[in-house]
Amino acid sequence: MSQHDTQHLASLATAAGYVVAYDPEQLQNKVKTARSWYEEKPLATPERKAGRYAVWPLGTRRGTHSFKVRLGDALTELEQEFDQGASEPAPLVVIGKEVFVGPLERLPGDGFGERLHRIEDGGDLYPVEAGNYVVRVHTLDWRPDDRFWTEENEPTADAPPDFVVLLEPTDELPEAPSEVAELLSRLPKKTPTASKAVVSGKTWRSRHRAPVADPTPKRSRSRSAPRTGAARPGGKRGGVVKVKALAPGELGIGARVRHPHYGEGEVLFVKDGFPKAKVKFHDGEEKVDKSTLTVI
């Protein structure tokens, strides 16, 4: 692994609220085991204590946001600028050639995990030499910096990750900590502003610019003037939105769908030729790949 390999960033979103790192070869015997082997108490399993996987609670509303993560052996100079500290040291034993970092839900079980396929917001595999490691997660507070946002409110290509998982070779494995602080608890608390959405009172946020108001005064509409728009949810008015009736199983506006990480939701926007759809889930609106949605 190179500490300068900042291009290999994985995205992850987790409904369970945990980030996990493990060598897939270490847990092949769990593929046909019920997922309850880790779901009930992910911090208290014999496998975690033995260093077969490491896990950290995220500390935000589950499944709400997508985070960027990088695995390496040192922080880059840019990452050091935004570093808010590291998690407690944890053991990790690697017997294969790769380490997976992603959502807790991608631990093997119920027949899943024999092979780890790349899916949107599902983490990724990193090449790692076999050996014993001390693993820590650094939380970075870069999102308030305007340098890393485009005019379309998307992170720039050179934006730092939200978390950096660092592996340090060791001759003696540390004990797995019984208590692990939430990763986002390391972010400094700041007062929310009207233009920045704050998650759970912390400074991790998605970027949303406030709409620009039209300075031209609007004339009052006479009572006899015809209405040109239909009322939208929330009392706002705009153009009439025509929604066609959907066939059973058809993906379209208004369809109820299920996403592997965000759960069930309703399609707000989808268009032929575009790979993503906008969906309203329980905890907010997200743009997701259409291939990850199942119509219900």
Sequence and secondary structure as in RCSB ss.txt:
>XXXX:A:sequence
MSQHDTQHLASLATAAGYVVAYDPEQLQNKVKTARSWYEEKPLATPERKAGRYAVWPLGTRRGTHSFKVRLGDAL
TELEQEFDQGASEPAPLVVIGKEVFVGPLERLPGDGFGERLHRIEDGGDLYPVEAGNYVVRVHTLDWRPDDRFWT
EENEPTADAPPDFVVLLEPTDELPEAPSEVAELLSRLPKKTPTASKAVVSGKTWRSRHRAPVADPTPKRSRSRSA
PRTGAARPGGKRGGVVKVKALAPGELGIGARVRHPHYGEGEVLFVKDGFPKAKVKFHDGEEKVDKSTLTVI
>XXXX:A:secstr
  TT  S  EEE  SSSEEEEE GGGGGGGTTS THHHHS TTS HHHHTTSEEEEE  SSTTS  EEEEEESS 
 HHHHHHEEEE   EEEEE SSEEEEEEGGGS BTTB SS    TTB EEEE  SEEEEEEEEEE  TT GGGB 
TTS B TT   SEEEEEEE SS     S    GGGGS     BTTB  BTTBS   B        S      TTS
   SEE TTS EES        TT   TT EEEETTTEEEEEEE  TT SEEEEEETTEEEEEEGGG EE 
